Amino acid sequence: MALSDRLISYCKLGEAATPGARADSAGSNTLDDQGGAGVAQAVGVLGNAAGFGENDYLTAADGTVHNFSTSFTMSAWIRWNPADAEDRMITKWTSPAANQNYMLRWIGGATDRVQFITTRDADDIQIAVTAETFGDPTASGTIFRHVVFGHNADTTKLFININNTGTDLSTFGTIGSIHDGTGSVFALGANSDDVSTFQDDKLDGRIDELAIWNRALTDDEIALLYNSGAGNFYDNTIPNKFDNEGVVETNTLWLFT
């Protein structure tokens, strides 16, 4: 199966530091600047990234493309401020519980960790998986970490790669179907609901190369994305290549660096 199979959104996030949309290379799901002067342009893993300064953030209106009750996967390269008590990175999460689909966040303090939270459909119980072993947390402000998280039917998985060491961690928990988050916006760098309410939890860091699938990636595919820390990036400007039978070769839209 090609990495491009059921890829529904890929935002490079490297546009210039002016208010406006961040383009979607794989679909039509652009992200819009909110707050202040707009999310800054900053150096990323491949070219430029979105630079968040705890004042600006990116959103997409509530829509089915970002709502997941069964399988999905999200991948991004992320930097965050390890001194912060909490940084909310990727969210579709508002009250009540029916609107709480997923939240990826950094939690500092006594136990430095990255956490993926979702809400079980059957009983509104919040289920979380946590990554606590991924190298020196104080380095998170200066290096990107490759973060992949998603849901596979009855398994929630948070997978973290560190781009300069190759360390990773996988955790699992059985939860069944999850709330699809209808009623909340999709947000990068902040919580989905009123960001002024969560001012202290906004991301101080960078996000690069956000990819979303409406399926669960395999461990081999996640390793392919990480590519030993070099990354593997989607580029829809490359013409399709065909084998001698006229079949499109797999992964021709993915660049290995």
N, C-alpha and C positions, 0 to 999 in steps of 0.2 A: 504494500500500500504506500502511495506517495505521501510525503508530508503535506502536499497541497490538497489531499483528499479531505473534503468537508472543512477546509479552512474558510471561515466566514468573515474574518476581519484581520487586517494586518496594517497597523499604523506605525510608520517609521518614527514619528514624533520629533523630527529634526527641523521643522519649519522655523522661519525667522521669528525673532522675539517681538512680534506685534500681535495684537488681538486678532483672532481669526481661527479658521478651522484647521485641524490636523487631519491630513488626507488619509484615506483608507485605500491601500494598494490592492486589496483582495475583494473589496465590496464597496458599499456606499455609506458606510457607517462613520462619518466624520465626527471628530471631537471638537467642541467649541470652548474657547477661553471664557473663564468666569472670574470675576473679581480683579481689582487693581488694574494694572497695565497689561496683563496677559502673562502667560507662562513664558519664561525666558528660553532662549536657545542656548544650549550648553554642549560641551564636548561629550560625545557618547561612545559606545563600544564600536559602532560603525558610523562614521560621520558624526552628526549631531544628535542630541537627545533633548527631551523636554526637561527644563530645569525649574524645580518648584522651590519657592522661598517662603512657605508658610503664609502666603497671602493670595496666591493665585492657584487655580486648579482647572481641570478639563472635565467636561461632561458630555453625555449624549442623552437625549430625551428617552423616557421609558419606551421600550419597544421590544418586540419578540427576539431580535437578534442577540440581545444581552441577557435574556431570561432563560434560565436553565433549571428544569426539574429533574432531569436525568443526567446523561453523560455530557461533560464538557471539559475542555482544557484551556488554560491561559498560560502564556509564556511571556516573560519580559526580563530585560536586564535592568537591575535596580540598584541605586545607591541611596542610603538614608543616613540620618544623623544619629549615631549611637548614643549621644548625650540626651536625646529626647526621651521623655517618659513613654510617648506613643506617637507613631507616625502611621497614618492610614494611607495605604498605597493604592489599592484597587478595590472598589466597593460597589455594591448594589444593595443598600442596607438602610432601611428606615423603619420607623414604627408604623403600624403594629407588626407582630411577628410574621404575618403573611407577606410582608414586603421585604423580608430579610433573606436575600438569596445567597450572598457571599460577601466576605470582607477579608482582605489580606492586609495585615498590619504588623508593624514592629512594636514590641513592648520592651522597654528598657527597665533598668532597676536591678533588683536582686537576681532575677533570672532573665538575662538577655535572650530574646527569642523572636522568631517570626511565626505568626499564627494565621491560619486560615480557618474562618468560622463560617458555618452554614446553619440552616434551620430545618429540622426534620418536619416533613409534611404531616405526619400522623398525629403529632402531639405538641407542636411548636417548641420542642426542646432544641436549644442551641448545642451543636456539636462542633468541637474544635480539634484540629490537629496542629501540633506545634513542632517546630524545628529549633533545637537549642544547640546543636553541635555543628558549626560551620566555620570554624576558624576563629581568629581573633575578632570579637565584635567591634572593637575600637577602630578597626580598619574599614568599617562599613562606610565611613564618610569620604573615603578616598578611592575605593575600588568598587566596581560593579559586581553584583552577584546575579547569577542566572537563576531565576525563580520560576518554577512551573508548578501550578496547582490545578486541581480539577476534581471531578466527581465521576465515578464509573459505576452506575447502577446502585449497588449497595456498598460501594467503597469510596471513601474520601481520601485523597492522596495529596500530600504536600511534598514536593521534591525540590531540593535546593542544590545548585552547583555554584562553586566559587570560581570565578574566571581565572584566578591566578594560582590556584592550588588543586582544583579538581575535586575538592571534598563535596560529598553529597549525603543526603539523609532522606529516607522515605518513611512515612508513617501512615497507618491505615486505621480506619474505624468504620464499623458497619452502621449505616444510618437509614437505608431505604431511600425513597424519593424525598426530594427537598422542595421547599417553597420556591416558586419561580421568580419572586421579586417584583411581580407586576405592581406598579404604583410607585416605584422608586426609580430615580435616574441612575445611570451608570456614571461613575466618577473615578478620575485618576487624581491622586494627591489630596483627597479629602473624603469625608463621609458623604453619603448620598443625600441625606437630608440637610437642613439649613446649616451651611458651613459655619456661619457665625456662632452657632451653638457649640461647635467643636473646634474653635479657633486653635487651641493648643494641640490638637491632634492632627493638624494638617502636615503633609509631608514636607520635610526640609531635605531635599535630595534631588535625584534625577531618575527618569524612566526612559528606556530606549527599546525600540523594536517590540512593540506589543502585538502578540499574535493570539487569535482565539479560534478554537475548533468546537464544533458541536458533536464531538466524540471524545473518548478518552484516548490519549496517546499511549503507546506501549513504552516500556522501559527502554527498548532499543531506539525508538523514535526520540525519546527525551535525550538519550545519549548523543544521537545524531544532531539534535539542535545545539547541544552544549559544545560538541566538536572539540573536546579536550581544552575547553576554555577559549577557543578562538571564535566560536559562534558559527551559526549557519543561518543566513539571512535570505528572506524572500525578496525577489525582484521581478515584478510583473512586466518589466520592459524588455526582458530577454525573449527573443522569438522562440516558439516551440521547436524542439528538435525531434526528428522522427527516425525510427529505425528502418531497416531495409524492407519492412512490411507495411510501412506507413503508420505505425503505431507511435503515439507520443511517448517518448522515454520518460521514466519517472524522475521526479525531483529536478526537472529542468528549470524550474522557477526558483530554485534554492541555490545560493552561492556559498561555496565553502571558502573561508578565508585562510 
